[in-house]
Amino acid sequence: MENQDINEESINNQEENNVQNEVAAEENVTVKPSPEELLAEEKDRYIRLYAEFENYKKRTAKEKMEFFQYANQDMMISMLGILDDFERALKEIAKNGNSADLQGVELIYQKFKNRLTEKGLKAMEVRAGDTFNVDFHEAITQIPAPSEDLKGKIVDVIETGYTLSDKVIRFAKVVTGN
């Protein structure tokens, strides 16, 4: 009889546990988040969306600035040939000694150069004796260094290099010593 009482008692305990588990499961399924939790969740979503939109605005503004800054890069590159021709013409006129022609051409050259400078074009300052830097210079050829201190350095500048808003658009063509 005692076995039967123990069996009935354990069955009753199991049934109570099953009922409690069912009630707990129903509560988990039907439990709705509180208004504070919903508000916090929506607030978090809003903040993330706002931050994403701000990042988008900054990125597009930066892209627009870069576009306008480098939009005339092709035009500037095509004008460099004309600038070089002006420099060569000035050297030749100076050799021949006609000062009236020299002043007129020099005036036009300066005006043209100033307009390009206003648009962001800058000539690189490269001189003989400077250290060769592949980020700014293009070595056309190497010659035996005239002196020991010119080994690995620039011996002569063949063509001036230019930057447009701190971006190299034409490397300076140089001769280096070895």
Secondary structure, 3 states (H helix, E strand, C coil): CHHHHHHHHHHHHHHHHHHHHHHHHHHHHHCCCCHHHHHHHHHHHHHHHHHHHHHHHHHHHHHHHHHHHHCCHHHHHHHHHHHHHHHHHHHHHHHHCCHHHHHHHHHHHHHHHHHHHHCCEEECCCCCCCECCCCCEEEEEEECCCCHHHECEEEEEEECCEEECCEEEECEEEEEEC
